[in-house]
């Protein structure tokens, strides 16, 4: 589905699928704009050359005083 083909009804269906059934039409419009923007940004990312090593690693560590 092309991004321009997304409708408010598509957003309502997607939201309902994940349990967000109480969104207002204003919220659904915001979700539609955000979804279109995210898909447009994702389409511009050069992912063809990515390898597993390109995945960012997030490492978190607690200090010793926290572990006591």
C-alpha positions in Angstrom: 0.0 0.0 0.0 1.4 3.4 -1.0 1.6 5.9 1.8 -0.8 8.2 0.1 -3.3 5.4 0.0 -3.6 5.3 3.8 -6.9 6.6 5.1 -8.3 7.5 8.5 -10.2 4.2 8.3 -7.0 2.3 7.8 -5.6 4.1 10.9 -8.7 3.2 12.8 -8.4 -0.5 11.8 -4.7 -0.5 12.7 -5.3 1.2 16.1 -8.1 -1.3 16.9 -5.9 -4.2 16.0 -3.5 -3.2 18.8 -6.2 -2.3 21.3 -6.3 1.5 20.8 -10.0 1.5 20.1 -10.8 4.7 22.0 -8.8 7.1 19.8 -10.7 10.2 18.6 -10.7 11.3 15.0 -8.2 14.0 15.9 -5.9 11.3 17.3 -6.3 9.2 14.2 -5.4 12.1 12.0 -2.2 12.6 14.1 -1.4 8.9 13.8 -2.0 9.1 10.0 0.4 12.0 9.7 3.0 10.3 11.9 2.7 7.0 10.0 3.2 8.7 6.6 6.2 10.6 7.9 7.8 7.5 9.4 7.3 5.5 6.2 8.7 8.4 4.1 11.8 8.5 6.3 12.2 4.8 6.3 12.0 4.7 2.5 15.0 7.1 2.3 17.2 4.9 4.5 20.0 3.0 2.7 19.3 -0.5 4.1 20.4 -2.6 1.1 24.0 -2.7 2.3 23.4 -3.2 6.1 24.7 -6.2 7.9 24.1 -7.6 11.3 27.1 -5.7 12.7 25.5 -2.4 11.7 22.8 -2.9 14.3 23.3 -0.4 17.1 24.1 -2.1 20.5 22.6 -0.5 23.6 24.5 -1.5 26.7 23.3 -0.5 30.2 25.2 -1.1 33.4 24.3 -0.5 37.0 26.9 0.8 39.3 28.1 -1.5 42.2 26.3 0.6 44.8 23.0 -0.1 43.0 23.5 -3.8 43.1 23.8 -4.1 46.9 
